[in-house]
Amino acid sequence: MIGREDQKANDLFFTCSLIEYIARKTKNKRSVVVDIMGKESIEKIYDLADVYHSDNIDTVSDEFIQKSCLKDGDFDNIADARYAVPSYWDMGKVYKRLILGISKEKHMPVIDALFEAYHSFVSDKLDDYNSSFYYDAPCNILNAFLMGEIE
């Protein structure tokens, strides 16, 4: 472990932040982005995050958008937001914590947990910047996922 957290947790943070960045850039739901990019590309980002992290995120995002032939969508939660919008780094951290929690609780590989997180109702709630759900404590977000409802 170098720094404050495990290297693979930091790699997941970058992976989730890049997914968020690409989703915003292409105006797609996060689940659409991970589906179109596919497991192989997501695993590549996760495995090489320390390399990609040292490059410009705009350049890296363009590479994966082009490689996966990701088209622009019409989901624009940034334009719909009435309040301050969290950065893509902020949302990367939220998703990282959720995914690590899912992986631990369900005893599954991180990338499988990533796909579950982005395809859950929790992802839709996190992407609503007019609510405060993305500010909830990480354990509350994970519990909502595990219980299938928000209390």
DSSP file with accessible surface (Angstrom, degrees, kcal/mol):
  #  RESIDUE AA STRUCTURE BP1 BP2  ACC     N-H-->O    O-->H-N    N-H-->O    O-->H-N    TCO  KAPPA ALPHA  PHI   PSI    X-CA   Y-CA   Z-CA
    1    1 A M              0   0  166      0, 0.0     2,-0.5     0, 0.0     5,-0.1   0.000 360.0 360.0 360.0 124.8    0.0    0.0    0.0
    2    2 A I        -     0   0  140      3,-0.4     3,-0.5     0, 0.0     2,-0.1  -0.965 360.0  -8.2-115.0 128.6    1.4    3.4   -1.1
    3    3 A G  S    S-     0   0   63     -2,-0.5     4,-0.1     1,-0.2     3,-0.0  -0.501 115.2 -36.7  85.8-156.5   -0.4    6.4    0.2
    4    4 A R  S    S+     0   0  241     -2,-0.1     2,-0.3     2,-0.1    -1,-0.2   0.650 120.9  31.1 -84.2 -18.3   -3.6    6.5    2.2
    5    5 A E  S    S-     0   0   59     -3,-0.5    -3,-0.4     1,-0.0     5,-0.1  -0.942  94.2 -77.8-139.0 164.4   -5.4    3.7    0.4
    6    6 A D     >  -     0   0   83     -2,-0.3     4,-1.9    -5,-0.1     3,-0.3  -0.252  41.5-123.6 -56.9 141.6   -4.8    0.4   -1.4
    7    7 A Q  H  > S+     0   0   70      1,-0.2     4,-2.3     2,-0.2     5,-0.2   0.885 111.4  52.5 -59.0 -40.9   -3.5    0.9   -5.0
    8    8 A K  H  > S+     0   0   69      1,-0.2     4,-2.2     2,-0.2    -1,-0.2   0.856 106.4  53.7 -68.4 -31.1   -6.3   -1.1   -6.5
    9    9 A A  H  > S+     0   0   10     -3,-0.3     4,-2.3     2,-0.2    -1,-0.2   0.912 110.0  48.0 -65.5 -40.3   -8.9    1.0   -4.7
   10   10 A N  H  X S+     0   0   51     -4,-1.9     4,-2.2     2,-0.2    -2,-0.2   0.884 109.6  52.7 -66.2 -37.2   -7.2    4.1   -6.2
   11   11 A D  H  X S+     0   0    7     -4,-2.3     4,-2.4     2,-0.2    -2,-0.2   0.893 109.3  49.3 -64.4 -39.0   -7.3    2.4   -9.7
   12   12 A L  H  X S+     0   0    0     -4,-2.2     4,-2.9     2,-0.2     5,-0.3   0.903 107.1  55.7 -66.1 -40.6  -11.0    1.8   -9.2
   13   13 A F  H  X S+     0   0   30     -4,-2.3     4,-2.3     1,-0.2    -2,-0.2   0.939 110.4  44.8 -55.9 -47.6  -11.5    5.4   -8.2
   14   14 A F  H  X S+     0   0    3     -4,-2.2     4,-2.7     2,-0.2     5,-0.2   0.929 111.9  52.8 -64.5 -42.8   -9.9    6.5  -11.5
   15   15 A T  H  X S+     0   0    0     -4,-2.4     4,-2.3     1,-0.2    -2,-0.2   0.940 112.5  44.2 -57.8 -47.6  -11.9    3.9  -13.5
   16   16 A C  H  X S+     0   0    0     -4,-2.9     4,-2.4     1,-0.2    -1,-0.2   0.883 112.6  52.1 -67.0 -37.8  -15.2    5.2  -12.0
   17   17 A S  H  X S+     0   0    0     -4,-2.3     4,-2.6    -5,-0.3    -1,-0.2   0.900 109.9  49.3 -65.4 -39.3  -14.1    8.8  -12.5
   18   18 A L  H  X S+     0   0    0     -4,-2.7     4,-2.9     2,-0.2     5,-0.2   0.913 109.5  51.3 -67.1 -41.5  -13.4    8.1  -16.2
   19   19 A I  H  X S+     0   0    0     -4,-2.3     4,-2.7    -5,-0.2    -2,-0.2   0.936 112.1  47.7 -58.6 -45.3  -16.7    6.4  -16.6
   20   20 A E  H  X S+     0   0    0     -4,-2.4     4,-2.4     2,-0.2    -2,-0.2   0.923 111.8  49.7 -61.0 -45.2  -18.4    9.5  -15.1
   21   21 A Y  H  X S+     0   0   46     -4,-2.6     4,-2.5     1,-0.2    -2,-0.2   0.932 112.8  46.3 -61.1 -46.0  -16.3   11.8  -17.4
   22   22 A I  H  X S+     0   0    1     -4,-2.9     4,-2.5     2,-0.2    -1,-0.2   0.910 111.1  52.6 -64.7 -42.0  -17.3    9.8  -20.5
   23   23 A A  H  X>S+     0   0    0     -4,-2.7     5,-1.9    -5,-0.2     4,-1.0   0.922 112.8  44.1 -61.6 -42.9  -20.9    9.7  -19.5
   24   24 A R  H  <5S+     0   0   47     -4,-2.4     3,-0.3     2,-0.2    -1,-0.2   0.914 113.7  50.6 -66.4 -43.2  -21.1   13.5  -19.0
   25   25 A K  H  <5S+     0   0   68     -4,-2.5    -2,-0.2     1,-0.2    -1,-0.2   0.867 121.2  33.1 -64.2 -37.9  -19.1   14.1  -22.2
   26   26 A T  H  <5S-     0   0    1     -4,-2.5    47,-3.3    -5,-0.2    -1,-0.2   0.431 105.1-124.5 -99.6  -1.6  -21.4   11.9  -24.3
   27   27 A K  T  <5 +     0   0   84     -4,-1.0    48,-2.5    -3,-0.3     2,-0.3   0.934  63.0 137.7  55.7  51.2  -24.6   12.6  -22.4
   28   28 A N      < -     0   0   19     -5,-1.9    -1,-0.2    45,-0.2    -2,-0.1  -0.911  61.2-100.7-121.7 153.8  -25.3    8.9  -21.7
   29   29 A K     >  -     0   0   69     -2,-0.3     4,-2.0     1,-0.1     3,-0.3  -0.374  37.2-116.5 -64.4 152.5  -26.4    7.1  -18.6
   30   30 A R  H  > S+     0   0    1      1,-0.2     4,-2.3     2,-0.2     5,-0.2   0.874 115.3  56.0 -63.3 -36.2  -23.6    5.4  -16.8
   31   31 A S  H  > S+     0   0   26     87,-0.3     4,-2.2     1,-0.2    -1,-0.2   0.879 105.9  51.6 -64.4 -36.4  -25.0    2.0  -17.4
   32   32 A V  H  > S+     0   0   49     -3,-0.3     4,-2.8     2,-0.2     5,-0.3   0.924 108.7  51.7 -65.0 -43.3  -25.0    2.7  -21.2
   33   33 A V  H  X S+     0   0    0     -4,-2.0     4,-2.8     1,-0.2     5,-0.3   0.949 112.1  44.0 -60.4 -48.8  -21.4    3.7  -21.0
   34   34 A V  H  X S+     0   0    0     -4,-2.3     4,-2.2     1,-0.2    -1,-0.2   0.889 114.6  50.7 -68.0 -34.3  -20.2    0.6  -19.2
   35   35 A D  H  < S+     0   0   89     -4,-2.2    -1,-0.2    -5,-0.2    -2,-0.2   0.939 114.9  41.3 -66.0 -47.0  -22.3   -1.7  -21.5
   36   36 A I  H  < S+     0   0   79     -4,-2.8    -2,-0.2     1,-0.2    -1,-0.2   0.907 116.5  48.3 -70.8 -39.9  -21.0   -0.2  -24.7
   37   37 A M  H  X S-     0   0    9     -4,-2.8     4,-0.6    -5,-0.3    -1,-0.2   0.896 105.3-153.3 -65.2 -39.7  -17.4    0.0  -23.5
   38   38 A G  H  X  -     0   0   20     -4,-2.2     4,-2.2    -5,-0.3     5,-0.2   0.146  26.9 -74.4  85.2 161.8  -17.7   -3.6  -22.3
   39   39 A K  H  > S+     0   0   91      1,-0.2     4,-2.9     2,-0.2     5,-0.2   0.868 125.5  57.1 -62.2 -39.1  -16.0   -5.6  -19.7
   40   40 A E  H  > S+     0   0  154      1,-0.2     4,-2.0     2,-0.2    -1,-0.2   0.930 110.6  42.7 -61.9 -45.0  -12.7   -5.9  -21.5
   41   41 A S  H  X S+     0   0   10     -4,-0.6     4,-2.5     2,-0.2    -1,-0.2   0.903 114.1  51.3 -68.5 -39.7  -12.2   -2.2  -21.8
   42   42 A I  H  X S+     0   0    0     -4,-2.2     4,-2.6     1,-0.2    -2,-0.2   0.925 110.9  48.6 -63.6 -43.4  -13.3   -1.5  -18.3
   43   43 A E  H  X S+     0   0   74     -4,-2.9     4,-3.0     2,-0.2    -1,-0.2   0.891 109.7  53.0 -62.5 -38.4  -10.9   -4.2  -17.0
   44   44 A K  H  X S+     0   0   75     -4,-2.0     4,-2.3    -5,-0.2    -2,-0.2   0.928 110.0  47.3 -63.0 -44.2   -8.1   -2.6  -19.2
   45   45 A I  H  < S+     0   0    0     -4,-2.5     4,-0.3     2,-0.2    -2,-0.2   0.941 114.4  47.3 -61.4 -46.5   -8.8    0.8  -17.6
   46   46 A Y  H >< S+     0   0   27     -4,-2.6     3,-0.8     1,-0.2     4,-0.2   0.916 114.7  45.9 -61.3 -44.3   -8.8   -0.7  -14.1
   47   47 A D  H 3< S+     0   0   98     -4,-3.0     3,-0.2     1,-0.2    -1,-0.2   0.830 123.8  33.2 -69.9 -32.3   -5.6   -2.7  -14.8
   48   48 A L  T >X S+     0   0   72     -4,-2.3     4,-2.6    -5,-0.2     3,-1.1   0.123  79.6 120.2-111.5  21.3   -3.7    0.3  -16.3
   49   49 A A  H <> S+     0   0    1     -3,-0.8     4,-3.0    -4,-0.3     5,-0.2   0.850  71.1  58.6 -57.4 -37.4   -5.3    3.1  -14.3
   50   50 A D  H 34 S+     0   0   96     -4,-0.2     4,-0.5    -3,-0.2    -1,-0.3   0.854 111.8  42.2 -63.6 -30.5   -1.9    4.2  -12.9
   51   51 A V  H X4 S+     0   0   84     -3,-1.1     3,-1.0     2,-0.2     4,-0.3   0.939 116.8  45.7 -77.2 -49.8   -0.7    4.8  -16.5
   52   52 A Y  H >< S+     0   0   20     -4,-2.6     3,-1.7     1,-0.2    -2,-0.2   0.848 104.7  63.6 -62.3 -33.9   -4.0    6.4  -17.7
   53   53 A H  T 3< S+     0   0   77     -4,-3.0    -1,-0.2    -5,-0.3    -2,-0.2   0.795  97.0  57.1 -63.0 -26.3   -4.1    8.6  -14.6
   54   54 A S  T <  S+     0   0  104     -3,-1.0    -1,-0.3    -4,-0.5     2,-0.2   0.554 100.2  73.4 -83.9  -4.9   -0.9   10.3  -15.7
   55   55 A D  S <  S-     0   0   84     -3,-1.7     2,-0.3    -4,-0.3     3,-0.0  -0.583 102.8 -79.7-101.9 168.4   -2.4   11.3  -19.0
   56   56 A N     >  -     0   0   92     -2,-0.2     4,-2.3     1,-0.2     3,-0.4  -0.504  35.8-139.4 -67.3 127.6   -4.9   14.0  -19.7
   57   57 A I  H  > S+     0   0   19     -2,-0.3     4,-2.7     1,-0.2     5,-0.2   0.825 102.1  57.4 -63.3 -29.6   -8.4   12.6  -18.9
   58   58 A D  H  > S+     0   0   63      2,-0.2     4,-2.2     1,-0.2    -1,-0.2   0.925 108.8  45.6 -66.2 -41.5   -9.9   14.3  -22.0
   59   59 A T  H  > S+     0   0   74     -3,-0.4     4,-2.0     2,-0.2    -2,-0.2   0.928 114.3  47.9 -65.8 -46.0   -7.4   12.4  -24.2
   60   60 A V  H  X S+     0   0    0     -4,-2.3     4,-2.0     1,-0.2     5,-0.2   0.925 111.8  50.1 -62.4 -43.8   -8.0    9.1  -22.4
   61   61 A S  H  X S+     0   0    0     -4,-2.7     4,-2.7     1,-0.2     5,-0.2   0.924 108.7  52.0 -63.1 -42.8  -11.8    9.5  -22.6
   62   62 A D  H  X S+     0   0   59     -4,-2.2     4,-2.6     1,-0.2     5,-0.3   0.900 106.7  54.7 -58.9 -41.6  -11.6   10.3  -26.4
   63   63 A E  H  X S+     0   0   76     -4,-2.0     4,-2.5     1,-0.2    -1,-0.2   0.938 113.5  40.1 -57.7 -46.9   -9.6    7.1  -26.9
   64   64 A F  H  X S+     0   0    1     -4,-2.0     4,-2.0     2,-0.2     6,-0.2   0.843 113.1  54.5 -76.6 -30.8  -12.2    4.9  -25.2
   65   65 A I  H  X>S+     0   0   24     -4,-2.7     5,-2.1    -5,-0.2     4,-0.5   0.944 114.7  41.1 -63.6 -47.0  -15.1    6.8  -26.8
   66   66 A Q  H ><5S+     0   0  146     -4,-2.6     3,-0.9    -5,-0.2    -2,-0.2   0.927 113.7  52.4 -67.2 -44.8  -13.7    6.2  -30.3
   67   67 A K  H 3<5S+     0   0  104     -4,-2.5    -1,-0.2    -5,-0.3    -2,-0.2   0.877 116.7  38.9 -60.3 -39.0  -12.6    2.6  -29.6
   68   68 A S  H 3<5S-     0   0   22     -4,-2.0    -1,-0.3    -5,-0.2    -2,-0.2   0.444 105.2-126.9 -92.4  -0.3  -16.1    1.6  -28.3
   69   69 A C  T <<5 -     0   0   86     -3,-0.9     2,-0.4    -4,-0.5    -3,-0.2   0.868  40.2-177.2  56.1  39.1  -17.9    3.7  -31.0
   70   70 A L      < -     0   0    9     -5,-2.1     2,-0.2    -6,-0.2    -1,-0.2  -0.559   9.7-152.9 -72.8 120.5  -19.9    5.4  -28.2
   71   71 A K        -     0   0  156     -2,-0.4     2,-0.1    -3,-0.1   -45,-0.1  -0.596  25.3 -91.5 -92.4 157.5  -22.4    7.8  -29.7
   72   72 A D        -     0   0  129     -2,-0.2   -45,-0.2     1,-0.1     2,-0.1  -0.438  45.0-166.3 -67.1 140.8  -23.9   10.8  -28.0
   73   73 A G        -     0   0   30    -47,-3.3   -45,-0.2   -50,-0.2    -1,-0.1  -0.258  28.5-113.3-109.5-159.5  -27.0   10.3  -26.0
   74   74 A D  S    S+     0   0  159     -2,-0.1     2,-0.8     2,-0.0   -46,-0.2   0.146  72.9 114.7-128.4  18.8  -29.6   12.6  -24.6
   75   75 A F        +     0   0   50    -48,-2.5     2,-0.4   -49,-0.2    -2,-0.1  -0.814  33.6 166.7 -92.3 108.8  -29.2   12.0  -20.8
   76   76 A D     >  +     0   0   43     -2,-0.8     4,-1.6     1,-0.1     5,-0.1  -0.700  11.5 162.5-126.7  79.7  -27.9   15.3  -19.4
   77   77 A N  H  > S+     0   0   10     -2,-0.4     4,-0.6     1,-0.2    52,-0.2   0.698  76.9  61.7 -72.1 -14.8  -28.1   15.3  -15.7
   78   78 A I  H >4 S+     0   0   57      2,-0.2     3,-0.8     1,-0.2    -1,-0.2   0.945 106.2  43.2 -72.8 -48.6  -25.7   18.3  -15.6
   79   79 A A  H 34 S+     0   0   69      1,-0.2    -2,-0.2     3,-0.0    -1,-0.2   0.835 113.7  53.4 -65.2 -31.8  -28.1   20.6  -17.5
   80   80 A D  H 3< S+     0   0  107     -4,-1.6    -1,-0.2     2,-0.0     2,-0.2   0.627  85.2 108.4 -77.8 -14.0  -31.0   19.3  -15.4
   81   81 A A    <<  -     0   0   21     -3,-0.8     4,-0.1    -4,-0.6    49,-0.1  -0.446  45.7-173.2 -71.2 133.2  -29.3   20.1  -12.1
   82   82 A R  S    S+     0   0  170     -2,-0.2     2,-0.2     2,-0.1    -1,-0.1   0.491  70.9  42.5 -97.6  -9.7  -30.7   23.0  -10.2
   83   83 A Y  S    S-     0   0  142      1,-0.2    46,-0.1    46,-0.2    -2,-0.0  -0.637 109.5 -47.8-125.7-175.1  -27.9   23.0   -7.6
   84   84 A A        -     0   0   75     -2,-0.2    -1,-0.2     1,-0.1    -2,-0.1  -0.281  56.9-134.5 -58.8 137.9  -24.2   22.6   -7.4
   85   85 A V        -     0   0   54     -4,-0.1    -1,-0.1    -3,-0.1    -7,-0.0  -0.837  14.8-123.0 -99.7 130.5  -23.0   19.6   -9.4
   86   86 A P        -     0   0    4      0, 0.0    43,-0.0     0, 0.0    -1,-0.0  -0.378  34.2-107.6 -67.4 150.3  -20.4   17.2   -7.9
   87   87 A S     >  -     0   0   41      1,-0.1     4,-2.3    -2,-0.0     5,-0.2  -0.267  25.8-109.1 -71.4 165.2  -17.2   16.8  -10.0
   88   88 A Y  H  > S+     0   0   55      1,-0.2     4,-2.0     2,-0.2   -68,-0.2   0.833 123.8  55.1 -65.1 -27.3  -16.6   13.6  -11.9
   89   89 A W  H  > S+     0   0   80      2,-0.2     4,-1.9     1,-0.2    -1,-0.2   0.908 105.9  51.3 -68.9 -41.6  -13.8   12.9   -9.3
   90   90 A D  H  > S+     0   0   80      1,-0.2     4,-1.9     2,-0.2    -2,-0.2   0.936 112.9  44.6 -58.9 -46.7  -16.4   13.3   -6.5
   91   91 A M  H  X S+     0   0    1     -4,-2.3     4,-2.7     1,-0.2     5,-0.3   0.852 107.8  58.9 -70.3 -31.5  -18.7   10.8   -8.2
   92   92 A G  H  X S+     0   0    0     -4,-2.0     4,-2.4    -5,-0.2    -1,-0.2   0.907 106.7  48.5 -59.8 -39.5  -15.8    8.5   -8.9
   93   93 A K  H  X S+     0   0   85     -4,-1.9     4,-2.3     2,-0.2    -2,-0.2   0.912 110.2  50.8 -67.9 -41.2  -15.2    8.3   -5.2
   94   94 A V  H  X S+     0   0   21     -4,-1.9     4,-2.0     1,-0.2    -2,-0.2   0.952 114.6  43.1 -61.4 -49.0  -18.9    7.6   -4.5
   95   95 A Y  H  X S+     0   0    0     -4,-2.7     4,-3.1     1,-0.2     5,-0.3   0.885 110.0  57.0 -65.9 -38.9  -19.0    4.8   -7.0
   96   96 A K  H  X S+     0   0   17     -4,-2.4     4,-2.6    -5,-0.3     5,-0.2   0.946 109.2  45.8 -56.3 -48.3  -15.6    3.4   -5.8
   97   97 A R  H  X S+     0   0  112     -4,-2.3     4,-2.0     2,-0.2    -1,-0.2   0.905 113.9  48.9 -63.5 -42.0  -16.9    3.1   -2.3
   98   98 A L  H  X S+     0   0    3     -4,-2.0     4,-2.6    -5,-0.2    -2,-0.2   0.945 112.8  47.2 -62.5 -47.4  -20.2    1.5   -3.4
   99   99 A I  H  X S+     0   0    0     -4,-3.1     4,-2.9     1,-0.2    -2,-0.2   0.915 111.3  50.0 -64.4 -43.0  -18.4   -1.0   -5.7
  100  100 A L  H  X S+     0   0   61     -4,-2.6     4,-2.2    -5,-0.3    -1,-0.2   0.902 111.9  49.8 -62.7 -38.2  -15.8   -2.0   -3.0
  101  101 A G  H  X S+     0   0   13     -4,-2.0     4,-3.0    -5,-0.2     5,-0.3   0.921 111.7  47.2 -65.6 -43.6  -18.7   -2.5   -0.6
  102  102 A I  H  X S+     0   0    0     -4,-2.6     4,-2.8     2,-0.2    -2,-0.2   0.936 111.6  51.4 -62.2 -46.3  -20.7   -4.7   -3.1
  103  103 A S  H  X>S+     0   0   23     -4,-2.9     5,-1.7    -5,-0.2     4,-0.6   0.921 115.0  42.4 -57.6 -43.9  -17.5   -6.7   -3.9
  104  104 A K  H  <5S+     0   0  154     -4,-2.2     3,-0.5    -5,-0.2    -2,-0.2   0.940 117.8  44.0 -69.3 -48.8  -16.9   -7.3   -0.2
  105  105 A E  H  <5S+     0   0  103     -4,-3.0    -2,-0.2     1,-0.2    -1,-0.2   0.849 123.0  36.0 -68.4 -35.3  -20.5   -8.1    0.8
  106  106 A K  H  <5S-     0   0   95     -4,-2.8    -1,-0.2    -5,-0.3    -2,-0.2   0.382 103.1-127.0-101.0   3.6  -21.3  -10.3   -2.2
  107  107 A H  T  <5 +     0   0  173     -4,-0.6    -3,-0.2    -3,-0.5    -4,-0.1   0.937  62.6 134.9  50.9  56.3  -17.9  -11.9   -2.4
  108  108 A M      < -     0   0   35     -5,-1.7    -1,-0.2    -6,-0.2    -2,-0.1  -0.914  62.5 -85.4-133.2 157.7  -17.4  -11.0   -6.1
  109  109 A P     >  -     0   0   79      0, 0.0     4,-2.3     0, 0.0     5,-0.2  -0.275  41.3-115.9 -60.3 149.9  -14.7   -9.6   -8.3
  110  110 A V  H  > S+     0   0   27      1,-0.2     4,-2.5     2,-0.2     5,-0.1   0.880 113.1  52.1 -57.0 -43.4  -14.5   -5.8   -8.4
  111  111 A I  H  > S+     0   0   11      1,-0.2     4,-2.1     2,-0.2    -1,-0.2   0.904 109.6  49.3 -67.3 -36.6  -15.4   -5.6  -12.1
  112  112 A D  H  > S+     0   0   52      1,-0.2     4,-2.0     2,-0.2    -1,-0.2   0.917 111.4  50.0 -65.0 -40.6  -18.5   -7.7  -11.6
  113  113 A A  H  X S+     0   0    0     -4,-2.3     4,-2.7     2,-0.2    -2,-0.2   0.876 106.3  56.9 -64.1 -36.4  -19.5   -5.5   -8.7
  114  114 A L  H  X S+     0   0    0     -4,-2.5     4,-2.5     2,-0.2    -2,-0.2   0.944 107.2  47.3 -60.0 -47.5  -18.9   -2.4  -10.9
  115  115 A F  H  X S+     0   0   39     -4,-2.1     4,-1.1     1,-0.2    -1,-0.2   0.898 112.2  50.2 -63.7 -38.8  -21.4   -3.7  -13.5
  116  116 A E  H  < S+     0   0   66     -4,-2.0     3,-0.3     2,-0.2    -1,-0.2   0.923 110.9  49.5 -63.1 -43.8  -23.9   -4.5  -10.7
  117  117 A A  H >< S+     0   0    0     -4,-2.7     3,-1.4     1,-0.2     6,-0.5   0.943 111.7  46.6 -61.9 -47.7  -23.5   -1.0   -9.2
  118  118 A Y  H 3< S+     0   0    2     -4,-2.5   -87,-0.3     1,-0.3    -1,-0.2   0.684 113.8  49.7 -72.2 -15.7  -24.0    0.8  -12.5
  119  119 A H  T 3< S+     0   0   88     -4,-1.1    -1,-0.3    -3,-0.3    -2,-0.2   0.268  94.9  97.7-103.1  12.5  -27.0   -1.3  -13.4
  120  120 A S  S X> S-     0   0   17     -3,-1.4     4,-1.0    -4,-0.2     3,-0.7  -0.538  86.1-113.4 -98.7 164.4  -28.8   -0.8  -10.1
  121  121 A F  H 3> S+     0   0   70      1,-0.2     4,-1.8     2,-0.2     5,-0.1   0.783 114.7  68.5 -62.8 -25.3  -31.5    1.6   -9.1
  122  122 A V  H 3> S+     0   0    0      1,-0.2     4,-2.8     2,-0.2    -1,-0.2   0.888  92.8  57.2 -63.0 -36.7  -28.9    3.2   -6.8
  123  123 A S  H <> S+     0   0    2     -3,-0.7     4,-1.9    -6,-0.5    -1,-0.2   0.920 105.1  50.6 -61.2 -42.3  -27.0    4.5   -9.9
  124  124 A D  H  < S+     0   0   82     -4,-1.0     4,-0.3     1,-0.2    -1,-0.2   0.900 112.2  47.6 -61.7 -39.5  -30.2    6.3  -11.1
  125  125 A K  H >< S+     0   0   99     -4,-1.8     3,-1.1     1,-0.2     9,-0.3   0.895 110.4  51.3 -68.5 -40.0  -30.5    7.9   -7.6
  126  126 A L  H 3< S+     0   0    0     -4,-2.8    -1,-0.2     1,-0.2    -2,-0.2   0.839 106.4  55.6 -65.5 -32.8  -26.8    8.9   -7.5
  127  127 A D  T 3< S+     0   0    3     -4,-1.9     2,-1.1    -5,-0.2    -1,-0.2   0.480  83.9  92.8 -82.1  -0.8  -27.1   10.5  -10.9
  128  128 A D    X   -     0   0   70     -3,-1.1     3,-1.6    -4,-0.3     6,-0.3  -0.774  53.5-177.9 -92.7  96.0  -30.0   12.8   -9.8
  129  129 A Y  T 3  S+     0   0    4     -2,-1.1    -1,-0.2     1,-0.3   -46,-0.2   0.501  74.8  71.0 -77.1  -0.9  -28.0   15.8   -8.7
  130  130 A N  T 3  S+     0   0   38    -49,-0.1    -1,-0.3   -48,-0.1     2,-0.2   0.478  96.0  61.9 -89.6  -4.1  -31.3   17.5   -7.6
  131  131 A S  S <  S-     0   0   39     -3,-1.6     3,-0.2    -6,-0.2     4,-0.0  -0.638  83.5-130.3-106.7 175.5  -31.4   15.1   -4.7
  132  132 A S  S >  S+     0   0   79     -2,-0.2     3,-1.7     1,-0.1     4,-0.4   0.270  74.6 110.0-108.6  12.8  -28.9   14.7   -1.9
  133  133 A F  G >  S+     0   0   15      1,-0.3     3,-1.9    -5,-0.3    -7,-0.1   0.871  71.9  59.1 -59.2 -38.8  -28.5   10.9   -2.2
  134  134 A Y  G 3  S+     0   0   14     -9,-0.3    -1,-0.3    -6,-0.3    -2,-0.1   0.712 102.9  55.7 -66.5 -15.2  -25.0   11.1   -3.6
  135  135 A Y  G <  S+     0   0  154     -3,-1.7    -1,-0.3     2,-0.0    -2,-0.2   0.522  84.8 113.8 -89.0  -8.6  -24.0   13.0   -0.4
  136  136 A D  S <  S-     0   0   59     -3,-1.9     5,-0.1    -4,-0.4    -3,-0.0  -0.181  83.9 -82.7 -60.1 159.9  -25.2   10.2    1.9
  137  137 A A    >>  -     0   0   44      1,-0.1     4,-1.9     4,-0.0     3,-0.8  -0.326  40.3-117.5 -60.6 141.3  -22.8    8.3    4.0
  138  138 A P  H 3> S+     0   0   60      0, 0.0     4,-2.6     0, 0.0     5,-0.2   0.859 115.4  55.6 -51.7 -37.5  -21.2    5.4    2.0
  139  139 A C  H 3> S+     0   0   73      1,-0.2     4,-2.6     2,-0.2     5,-0.2   0.868 106.1  51.4 -66.9 -32.5  -22.7    2.8    4.3
  140  140 A N  H <> S+     0   0   80     -3,-0.8     4,-2.1     2,-0.2    -1,-0.2   0.896 110.6  47.8 -69.4 -39.6  -26.2    4.2    3.6
  141  141 A I  H  X S+     0   0    6     -4,-1.9     4,-2.1     2,-0.2    -2,-0.2   0.937 114.1  46.9 -65.9 -44.7  -25.7    4.1   -0.2
  142  142 A L  H  X S+     0   0   24     -4,-2.6     4,-2.8     1,-0.2     5,-0.2   0.930 111.6  50.8 -62.9 -43.9  -24.4    0.5    0.1
  143  143 A N  H  X S+     0   0   74     -4,-2.6     4,-2.8     1,-0.2     6,-0.3   0.889 107.3  53.7 -63.3 -37.7  -27.2   -0.5    2.4
  144  144 A A  H  X>S+     0   0    4     -4,-2.1     4,-1.5     2,-0.2     5,-1.1   0.937 111.4  46.5 -60.7 -43.9  -29.8    0.9   -0.1
  145  145 A F  H  <5S+     0   0   25     -4,-2.1     3,-0.2     1,-0.2    -2,-0.2   0.952 115.2  45.2 -60.9 -50.0  -28.2   -1.2   -2.8
  146  146 A L  H  <5S+     0   0   68     -4,-2.8    -2,-0.2     1,-0.2    -1,-0.2   0.862 118.7  41.6 -66.9 -36.0  -28.1   -4.4   -0.7
  147  147 A M  H  <5S-     0   0   95     -4,-2.8    -1,-0.2     2,-0.2    -2,-0.2   0.619 104.6-127.3 -86.6 -16.4  -31.7   -3.9    0.6
  148  148 A G  T  <5S+     0   0   50     -4,-1.5     2,-0.3    -5,-0.2    -3,-0.2   0.679  79.0  68.9  79.3  15.6  -33.1   -2.8   -2.8
  149  149 A E  S   <S-     0   0  113     -5,-1.1     2,-0.5    -6,-0.3    -2,-0.2  -0.987  77.8-117.5-158.9 158.9  -34.6    0.3   -1.4
  150  150 A I              0   0   70     -2,-0.3    -9,-0.1    -3,-0.1   -10,-0.0  -0.884 360.0 360.0-102.0 126.1  -33.8    3.7    0.1
  151  151 A E              0   0  182     -2,-0.5    -7,-0.0   -11,-0.2    -2,-0.0  -0.545 360.0 360.0 -84.5 360.0  -35.0    4.2    3.6
